[in-house]
Amino acid sequence: MSVAPPAARPPIVIIRLGWAAAMMVLAACGGPSRTAGTAEGATTPDGFERRVATVVDATGTPCDLCLWVADTSELRSRGMMGVTDMGAADAMAFVYDDPTTGRFWMKDTPMPLSIGFFGADGSYLDAFDMEPCVAEDSDDCRRYDTPAGFTVAVEAPRGGLPALGIAAGSMLVFTEQVCDQALVPRID
């Protein structure tokens, strides 16, 4: 689904990162430079727009991120399915127009992920880890209950949320700005 926040509030975003992205994110806000790169043979998100978001951590430190955006029902349904490398973004954000509650799953998602949730005002709500599920029968894939009233969910490689500044006390502000070369992920 698409998130189009009302004019009175800033737009917000949630990020989804793969394991390789988590390593890149460790340097995303403090490293000397950013360069684009993808592991050989990796599968990256396809058909998603990249936009800029800012996370302000609990200490007030801002971190600009480049995020793949899943803001329609079709894009949210596909999400990170089959993805093994975040490619030219720090994470993936699932954006909703209105506060929602639901369930996430890892159907056909080969890498373990962490997911963080933000409310309509951009405030951090909760986060947890999710296990890959590549079972033939989707009924065998675990469903993960979300916190009530989230508008953005950010997925990152397992353990990668803190490196993005996503933790209790953080805020997320999503922009309409398209990522440029200055905001491609850092590669160590």
C-alpha positions in Angstrom: 0.0 0.0 0.0 1.0 3.6 -0.5 1.7 6.0 2.3 0.7 9.5 1.6 0.7 11.4 4.9 -1.6 14.3 5.4 -0.1 17.7 4.6 -0.1 18.6 8.3 2.4 15.9 9.2 5.8 14.9 7.7 5.9 11.8 5.6 7.5 8.8 7.3 9.1 5.6 6.1 10.0 2.1 7.3 13.0 0.4 6.1 13.7 -3.2 5.0 17.3 -4.3 4.8 19.1 -7.5 3.8 22.1 -9.0 5.5 24.6 -7.4 3.1 22.8 -4.1 3.6 23.2 -4.4 7.4 26.9 -4.5 6.9 26.7 -1.4 4.7 24.5 0.4 7.1 27.1 0.0 9.9 29.0 2.6 8.0 26.1 4.4 6.5 26.1 7.4 8.9 29.7 7.5 9.9 31.9 6.2 7.1 34.1 8.4 4.9 32.4 7.7 1.6 29.6 5.9 -0.2 30.0 3.7 -3.3 27.4 1.6 -5.0 28.0 -2.1 -5.2 26.3 -5.5 -5.3 27.7 -8.9 -4.6 28.3 -11.1 -7.6 25.3 -13.3 -8.3 23.1 -11.4 -5.8 19.4 -10.6 -6.4 18.5 -7.0 -5.6 15.0 -5.3 -5.3 13.6 -4.6 -8.8 10.8 -2.1 -9.7 11.0 -0.1 -6.5 11.7 3.7 -6.3 14.6 4.8 -4.0 13.9 7.8 -1.7 15.7 9.6 1.0 14.6 9.3 4.7 16.2 10.6 7.8 16.3 8.7 11.1 17.0 10.8 14.2 18.2 8.5 16.9 17.4 8.9 20.7 20.5 11.1 21.1 19.3 13.5 18.4 21.8 12.4 15.8 20.4 12.4 12.3 21.2 9.7 9.7 20.2 10.1 6.0 19.3 6.9 4.4 18.4 5.8 0.8 15.5 3.4 0.9 13.7 1.1 -1.5 10.0 2.1 -1.1 7.1 -0.4 -1.1 4.2 2.0 -1.1 1.5 0.1 -3.1 -0.3 -3.1 -2.3 1.5 -4.9 -5.1 5.0 -3.7 -4.0 4.3 -4.4 -0.3 3.2 -7.9 -1.2 6.4 -8.6 -3.2 8.7 -6.8 -0.7 12.0 -8.6 -0.2 10.9 -11.9 -1.8 13.9 -13.5 -3.5 16.2 -10.6 -2.6 19.7 -11.5 -1.3 21.4 -8.0 -1.5 20.0 -4.5 -1.0 22.1 -3.2 -3.9 21.9 0.6 -4.2 19.9 1.4 -1.0 20.3 1.0 2.7 17.0 -0.7 3.4 13.4 -1.2 2.3 10.5 0.8 3.7 6.9 -0.4 3.7 4.7 2.7 3.7 1.0 2.9 4.4 -1.4 5.8 3.8 -3.2 5.3 7.2 -2.3 3.8 10.5 -2.6 0.0 10.3 -2.2 -3.2 12.2 -1.5 -6.5 10.6 1.0 -9.3 10.1 4.3 -9.6 8.2 5.7 -12.9 6.9 8.9 -14.0 5.2 7.4 -16.0 2.3 10.2 -16.7 -0.3 12.5 -14.4 1.6 15.9 -16.1 1.9 17.7 -13.9 4.4 16.9 -13.2 8.1 15.6 -9.7 8.7 14.9 -7.3 11.5 11.9 -5.0 11.2 11.1 -1.7 12.9 7.8 0.1 13.1 7.0 3.8 13.2 3.7 5.6 13.9 2.0 8.4 11.9 4.1 11.0 13.8 7.3 9.2 12.9 7.9 7.9 16.4 9.4 4.4 17.0 6.9 1.8 18.1 8.6 -1.6 18.2 11.0 -3.9 16.4 11.7 -7.6 16.2 13.6 -10.3 14.2 12.1 -12.5 11.5 13.2 -15.9 10.1 13.4 -16.7 6.4 10.7 -19.0 5.0 11.2 -20.7 1.6 8.7 -23.5 2.3 6.7 -24.8 -0.6 3.4 -24.4 1.3 3.0 -20.7 2.4 0.8 -22.0 5.3 4.1 -23.2 6.9 5.5 -19.6 7.0 5.2 -17.9 10.4 3.2 -14.7 10.6 4.5 -11.9 12.8 2.0 -9.6 14.5 2.7 -5.9 14.2 2.2 -3.1 16.7 -1.1 -1.2 16.4 -1.2 2.0 14.4 2.0 1.8 12.4 2.4 3.6 9.1 5.9 2.6 8.2 7.8 -0.6 8.6 11.6 -0.8 7.9 13.2 -4.1 7.2 17.0 -4.6 7.5 19.3 -7.5 7.6 19.0 -9.2 11.0 20.7 -7.0 13.6 21.0 -4.0 11.2 18.4 -1.6 12.7 20.7 -0.1 15.4 23.3 0.8 12.8 20.5 2.8 11.0 19.7 4.6 14.2 16.4 2.7 14.5 15.8 1.9 18.2 13.6 3.0 21.1 13.4 6.8 21.1 14.2 7.3 17.4 12.1 9.2 14.8 11.7 8.6 11.1 11.0 11.3 8.5 10.5 10.2 4.9 10.9 12.6 2.0 9.8 12.7 -1.6 13.5 13.3 -2.6 14.8 10.6 -4.9 18.2 9.2 -3.9 21.2 10.5 -5.9 24.7 9.2 -6.1 25.6 10.9 -2.8 23.2 8.6 -1.0 24.1 5.1 -2.3 25.1 2.7 0.5 28.7 2.5 1.8 30.7 -0.6 1.1 33.4 -1.6 3.5 
